[in-house]
Amino acid sequence: MKIDLTDTTSSQINKALVQGRRAIGTPAVGMVLTLVIVTDEEDAYDSLKAAEEASHEHPSRTLVVIKRHARTLRDRTSSRLDAEVRVGA
């Protein structure tokens, strides 16, 4: 299951995680490894691919921060949080 959130908040991301877990029938997630990845746009694809492959052997919660360069003047004066929540295989 995949949920895309644009210009969101951490509270909305948490709600999406709960919604996704309930939708696939696992409302409670036990102790799992949390993998944190901080990367830039150039290396994001390879970083996500490596994390996905690793999760087949070691199920984990993965948090990825992709740093972007501001493209417009508006982008330089404000910050925005976009999220993609994936739950399940």
Buried (B, 14 or more C-beta within 10 A) or exposed (E): EEBEBEEBEEEBBEBBBEEBBEEEEEEEEEEEEEBEBEBEEEEBEEBBEEBEEBBEEEEEEBEBEBEEEEEEEEEEEEEEEEBEBEBEE
